Amino acid sequence: MDSIQKKVNDFNTKYNLGGSIEIRFIDLSSEVGELGKEILEGTDYGEKEFSKTGNLESEFGDVLFSLVSAANCAGVDLGVALEKV
């Protein structure tokens, strides 16, 4: 997890993508919604068995990036957080 958090932090720093935890959470919520839409499209809105769409991995990546960004902003080590589950 440390390497993922560092990679996301480096990207955010390089492109000056700072923001408060509130902004990070709103971004995360938005990205989860986009992932949900992609999953719905993969089932033709519940009409068929799920099949992977062309943008599915990208949307998962966006959610992961947003989650890690929020954790970094809050000073949360995701490895430690995962151990608390």
C-alpha positions in Angstrom: 0.0 0.0 0.0 2.8 2.4 0.8 4.0 2.4 -2.9 0.5 3.1 -4.1 0.1 5.9 -1.7 3.4 7.4 -2.6 2.7 7.1 -6.4 -0.6 8.9 -6.0 1.0 11.5 -3.7 3.7 12.1 -6.3 1.2 12.5 -9.1 -0.9 14.9 -7.1 2.1 16.9 -6.2 3.5 17.0 -9.7 0.2 18.3 -11.2 -0.7 20.5 -8.2 -3.9 18.5 -7.4 -4.2 19.6 -3.8 -7.5 19.8 -2.0 -9.2 19.4 1.3 -10.6 16.1 2.6 -14.1 17.4 1.8 -13.2 17.9 -1.9 -11.4 14.5 -2.0 -14.6 12.8 -0.6 -16.8 14.5 -3.1 -14.5 13.4 -5.9 -14.5 9.8 -4.5 -18.3 9.8 -4.4 -18.4 11.0 -8.0 -16.0 8.3 -9.1 -18.0 5.6 -7.4 -21.1 6.8 -9.2 -19.2 6.6 -12.5 -18.1 3.0 -11.7 -21.7 2.1 -10.8 -22.9 3.4 -14.2 -20.2 1.3 -15.9 -21.3 -1.8 -14.1 -24.9 -1.1 -15.0 -23.9 -0.8 -18.6 -22.1 -4.1 -18.3 -25.5 -5.7 -17.5 -27.4 -3.6 -20.0 -29.1 -2.1 -16.9 -30.0 -5.5 -15.4 -31.2 -7.1 -18.6 -28.3 -9.6 -19.0 -25.5 -11.3 -17.2 -22.6 -8.9 -16.4 -19.8 -8.6 -19.0 -16.7 -6.5 -18.6 -17.0 -3.2 -20.4 -14.2 -1.3 -22.2 -14.0 1.4 -19.5 -14.4 -0.8 -16.4 -10.7 -1.0 -15.4 -10.3 2.8 -15.9 -13.3 3.5 -13.7 -11.9 1.1 -11.0 -8.6 3.0 -11.3 -10.3 6.3 -10.9 -12.1 5.1 -7.7 -8.8 3.7 -6.3 -6.9 6.9 -7.1 -9.6 9.0 -5.4 -9.7 6.8 -2.4 -5.9 6.9 -2.0 -5.9 10.6 -2.5 -8.5 11.0 0.3 -6.5 8.8 2.6 -3.3 10.7 1.9 -5.1 14.0 2.5 -6.4 12.7 5.9 -3.0 11.2 6.8 -4.3 7.6 6.8 -2.0 4.7 6.1 -4.2 2.4 4.1 -2.1 -0.6 5.1 -2.8 0.1 8.7 -6.5 0.8 7.9 -6.8 -2.5 6.2 -5.4 -4.4 9.2 -8.2 -2.9 11.3 -10.9 -4.5 9.2 
